[in-house]
Structure formats: structure tokens, C-alpha cells
Amino acid sequence: MSKVLIPPRPARRWALIGVSLAASAALVWAAVQPRAGAQPAAASSPATVAMASAPTPGVRLSGLPDFTVLVEEVGPSVVNIRTVERVAPSRPQPGSPEEQMQEFFRRFGIPLPPGMAPRSPGPRDDDERGQRRQRGVGSGFVYSADGFIMTNAHVVEGAEEVIVTLPDKREFKARVVGADKRTDVALVKIEASGLKPVRIGDVERLKVGEWVLAIGSPFGLDNTVTAGIVSAKQRETGDFLPFIQTDVAINPGNSGGPLINMRGEVVGINSQIYSRSGGFMGISFAIPIDEAVRVAEQLKAHGKVTRGRIGVAIEPVDKELAESLGLPQASGALVRGVEEGSPAAKAGIEPGDIILRFDGKPIDKSIDLPRIVGNTKPGTQAKVEVWRRGTTRTLTVTVGTFEDDTVAAAPARPDSAKAGPLGLTVRELSAAERRELKVSGGVRIVEVSGAAAAAGLRPDDVIVGLGNQPVGSVADFERLASAWPKGRPVTVLIRRGEWAQWVLVRP
């Protein structure tokens, strides 16, 4: 790769020369001053003060990190990953401006500018079927001495060939052992000897503000080292991962490379960046290494990841909802729906329950639940502590195998209706509707306006609870709504098809 050297700007050279002249003048001025024992000068020259306080070149300032030892230790374990995939060839449309421009260059024998693809794809970029061979670049690191390399799933996704290049320039064609899109972790295997695996660190010991280091191949530039600090932990950007946020410079090509602490241990896999330009903007995200190792071990053993599931749809619990339900603090996961025939349904979990603990682990935030359940082995019998109508209950659920949730369509609405308070017009449920929804009572919303509409209630929603009280009929709904203190927010438990959720209505 050719190197581009950017000369210093003239203004910078003059600035350096100015400093040099000032320093020389200070030395001359100091040389003519009286020696020890003579009367000192009334005032010191600023140049003299600056020279006296300047550090000696090559001396490390106290408190600043030195990454050289880390690079020497971990660098031999970081690899470059190149991938090749076949995509349909792209050619300019007949008569398009691009096609006319290419014709102009061909007619006058002018070479095509960089970035303009030739009209007929060249042999280096296409196979015998006329398909273009698209190349990608990423990073990875040696997970074990027997040739397992850890990287990101998106680095190897769709690749027909994966080439791993070691720091000593040896190249190997790799086999993809497995990839998990939900955590963006992949494991590939090469047949090589003399590999140096990384040391795995403890994410729990990682602190915000701690120095960390990244090694990878940004923009294809192998063995590039960048450094920064941990700017946040437990950053929620996905269902199963609490990311490590850093300000380490991460760019395209760094994906899959290690995030290293000051002890030379890998604490994360660099995976994502926040960017509006496609490049680094000061925020990057890494997969915690403990989560990555858990996934990698399953990929290594089975080639895929098996996760637990209980079949619920959830949402966060905010302060207002917690207060309206009598919950001591805003924590847990609100169950807004239970899949029919799921492990949760068989265990007796109901829409409107708030799950506080699962298998002995507290659910501080709703995002904790899918992570804890997903990491639970299918078939495990787990205790679930739920908050229901002002009290806690403990249920036992047999964890199933993860699959996508399904949502049932809302049934059709009959014509009969009856008016009610809170800006709602509701009607009784028919026996068929109750059987379909598997509820013993409730009222269906016919029209909605005012505060209820602003809160998100819709026609066809079925109200099954108001505050902490069940609603079995229109009479129940009118009685409870009329007795609710005026001006006080009220929580309404509704059903939409198979799903249920609490809605906070502020009159």
C-alpha cells in the first residue's frame, strides 16, 4: 500500500521557527545573568519560565498510559479478515449519463477515472458466470491455540470465501464454524500452528473512565492501534446485549477486533459505531466478552446458539405506572402479552403482570428479562416472581426454546354500543369474543377522544382492567371510572388481539 505524506503547513513551520528563536534568545539572556550569589533579576522572562517547566524529551509524564507493552503482547493475536462474495454485476443503463461518459472516454482513448467501473467487468472482479466478486475487510483475534478465530457475524455474513491473515503475513482460508446475528458474534477456524490466543478479561471489573485499546484493520489498514476510555457500560442497543460504549476510534474494518484493557486482556469485541458520516464520531460500541464467549462456546460445540424463551411480550415500567399499580419502585418488566400455549401461559403468567425476578435474578430493567431468559437452558424449571394487583406471587415456568413471537389479529366489532366516562364509548363483549380472547370479561372501545385518545387508546381495544381492579362489564367500567379521583392519572389495562398492555391516561 502506497503511503501519502502530508507536508506541514507553512504557518506551522513559522510557528516552530518562532519557538526556536524565542528559546535561543532565552538561553542567551540566561547566559549573561549573574551566577550564584549575585542579586537576582527583578522579573523573570516568560521564555525562561517556559524552558524551565518543559519536560525532557523521552521522559513519560506521570499518569499518562504507555500502550507499547500492550501492543507487543496482544498484537500477535489480532488478525485481518478478508471476505469474498458474489453479487449481481452492475452496469450502466443504456443512454444513462454514466454510460455516455464511459463512451466518451473510450472514444478518445482516455483512461477511466478512479471509481468509475468499466462497462464490461474485468476478469479480476467477475467469475465465469459474470457475477462480481465483492470484497470486504474486517478484523478478528485468536480465541484458542487450535485455530479458532472470533469476529463479528456481519463480517462473515454472506461470504463465500474467508481469508485470515496473521500478523506474520501467513494467510489461511478459514471455515465459518457458526455465526449468531442477534449478538453479532461469529467463530471461524483455520488450520495453523504457532497461534497465540488472547487472554479473556473480566467485564465486571471494567470501569467507566478506564483506558482501553483497540487493534484492527480500519479501512483495510492492518494492525492499526487506537486508544480511548470506556465512556459507558450496559448501553442498551439490542435484545440480548448490554454494549460497552467507548470513545476509541473505531471505523469500518475494525469490526471483530478486540477491545483490550490495561492488563492486556480482551474485554469486548468492537462491533458498532454511531455515525452520521460513515466514519468515527466519538462513540463506538463493543460486545462484552463474557457474552461473546458464551455464544462462541455454543457455536464451537453445536454450530448454532440455543436460547430459552417463555413467550411473553414486555415493555418498561416507568415511575408513573409503578405508582399507579402500588409498586414500591419502577423496576421489572411489564407483561403486555402472553403467547397462547407458551411456557408463560402454562405457568399462569398473565397480561398486566410485572415480572420482578426470574430464576433468582432481579429484573431491574425490562431489557434484563430477554437476556436472562435467553441465557437459560431450555427445559430448565425457573421460579418467576410477579407483581399482580398489589401483591407478589411466585410461579414456576419451564423454559422453552427461542422462537419468534406471533400476534393475533383483532376480531371484528359488532354495532351495538354504550357510552362511558374518560372520553370513551364502550360496549359489552359477546360470548364469541370472550372465547376468542380467552377472557371472562371486559369491554370493547367503540369510540375514543380526549385524554384517552392522547394516551394511545384506540377503537377495538378491549379494556380488561382499570387501576388494580378487573373490568368484567360496562357497568364495572362505569363504576370504577366514575369513582376514580378527578385529575389523577389512571392506568387502563387493554388487550389488542393476543397482546395486553397498561396505558396511563392523564385526565
PyMOL commands that set and color helices and strands:
alter all, ss='L'
color gray80, all
select helices_A, chain A and resi 10-31+46-53+68-77+97-107+153-156+203-205+218-220+289-302+319-324+343-347+368-374+431-437+450-455+474-483
alter helices_A, ss='H'
color red, helices_A
select strands_A, chain A and resi 78-87+132-142+148-151+161-165+171-173+175-180+185-189+199-200+211-216+224-236+242-246+258-260+265-273+284-288+308-309+312-315+333-338+354-358+361-362+381-388+391-398+400-401+418-419+424-428+443-448+462-466+469-470+490-496+499-505
alter strands_A, ss='S'
color yellow, strands_A
deselect
rebuild
show_as cartoon
